[in-house]
């Protein structure tokens, strides 16, 4: 089995890719029992733990299945899902988890601390989001959405939180562009999430931090669930 030794970076990813190539090329037909971890580790030039993680990844892609006491068997030559898309979704989900940690607390503080000036900025940002949605450009829509959320964070009047959010913005923008593309969010609703965003601003205006945080958490949870759902 001439798999070839791997380079010392991203070993799990490389091992996963190398084993996947062997499977999809038909080197191990469906029903075949894969060589043991020790043999695979020696062939790939990695440790058994790396092989173990690679096999878990392949199992997640629907290519192999472990049978207790018998070993790991090939169950398909093609992944049940587009693996690149699975990885993209996972990366965006990570961004959303961090976003939730920051923004749910930020909006609670914003509802308690906002001034009339900050409320004017929030209403204006909501209007710009609607204008961007009508324009039909996905990236312009994402930018307008981010400006609204940045206005919420600014209304929390916590300079440390505001600084963290500013540092996070590039990753958030990439994540939002990915979300729009991966989930095709604007296909059915051009101004996706408008009702939720309007309710969010209204809750901040009413100084209802609990309601505002519930709205934002529900919105982010919904997207996270879509990202984590299996793809066809």
VENJOMO-V894882 format. One record per run of one state. SS is the DSSP state (a for helix, b for strand, c for the rest). FROM is the first residue (numbers start at 1). LEN is the number of residues. If there is no record, write none. Layout:
BEGIN
SS_FROM_LEN, SS_FROM_LEN
END
This chain:
BEGIN
c_1_10, a_11_14, c_25_8, b_33_1, c_34_3, a_37_8, c_45_3, a_48_13, c_61_3, b_64_4, c_68_3, b_71_4, c_75_8, a_83_31, c_114_2, a_116_20, c_136_2, a_138_18, c_156_3, a_159_25, c_184_10, a_194_12, c_206_3, a_209_20, c_229_4
END
